[in-house]
Amino acid sequence: MRKALRWLLALTVLIGTLGTAGAATAADATGTDGTTDIKERLLSIPGMSLVEEKPYTGYRFFVLNYTQPVDHRKPSKGTFQQRITVLHKDVARPTVFFTSGYNVSTTPRRSEPTQIVDGNQVSLEYRFFTPSRPAPADWSKLDIWQAASDQHRVFKALKGIYAKKWISTGGSKGGMTATYYERFYPRDMDGVVAYVAPNDVVNKEDSAYDRFFARVGSKECRDRLNGVQREALVRREPLEKKYAAYAQDNGLTFNTIGSLDKAFEATVLDYVWGFWQYSLLKDCDQIPADAKNATDDEIWNSVDTISGFSAYADQGLTTYTPYYYQAGTQLGAPTIGFPHIEKQYIRYGYQPPRNFVPRDIPMKFQPSAMRDVDTWVRHNARHMLFVNGQNDPWSAEPFRLGKGAKDSYVFTAPGMNHGANVAGLVPEQKALATARILDWAGVATSAVQADPQAAKPLAKFDAKLDKRDMHREQMLRP
């Protein structure tokens, strides 16, 4: 999961289509009793404290801290402050529970399901991403069950205020997080919308990714990308001299990964994956067409633009230590082949997550974790929607549904990358997905219930609120 994993798409917002029917128009200042201000109600929750409130027309937006146990199995063994945000519309509206699986954005943002249902949004920072990290950090308490229990506890705390229907959502690692939450606490949410969520059931079996890269896009585009990637390794010596100067100028060090040489190869091997994760087929025009005759600067600039030469420096890895820890202990990480590059040019291959986590943090992989989730989803999914991208490498190993699944769907957006969303689905699937989200949230009109093709998002598109926050990360980050 590398540059694909390495480029994080915190995917804070999956932009939807426009729509106005049935939209609530203003944030209420009071609670259900008509007297208590929503801020007071939030701060009356034991363990909840205010960091700041930011204004946004039609909403109230709060950045909060919530006291959580480090270990939900032994809550007396210490606590930490977990950061959350609340985009408050109206207690009479449904609520969307959003997580990116990484840091939480403290800028008002609205996920696609929040726009569709015109509701409130609660967003949660994933445990161990700073500042939501226990001190001292016991890394054994960073696992998918503990994180799901964080969400469960936040939900229970807020359900008394936001009593209408709840839907969980997230993109990439956030989509995985929403899925794991549903697996461990299936009675909390009324629906789940998981975008581009990888499902690495068997960590050592990654042939699906090789098949993906053999046919994605067009042959012309694949040849361009493969050519630049190979040429970067052929020119390793001059490009590493450039890299060393770049590192010195920017104060970069390579203690965690071990050497500049390892960081260089990891960045180059992320190149093709990174392109398909965050670019579209039409963007291939920006890739050098004749790599062998391109200048060193042209090769460098293309790799740096897509992969980012700071990604594997200590300064680039530190923020994502919690992700790499999870990839190496439960989530899994893909490994792919490079048939277009002669073996003599590849020294390390796709490096494992262990190489990106400081050695003083112990790691042991648990192969049963993803198998358990996959089995549960196949046989128990209820009110779950998985949206994948046709040209997204992470969608090569998707969640699938079995006979036990009910009112659940797996859709693929044609031509889309790691930013795939409901709005990018073919018209019939887009309408059906929108209708099911509205129904799960309890706001589907009788017209939509009678004909899903009538379904539209209830809130108007807002260019600022519905802006997608994309965090550049290594391929090892979904």
Disulfide bonds with the S-S distance in Angstrom:
Cys221-Cys284 1.88
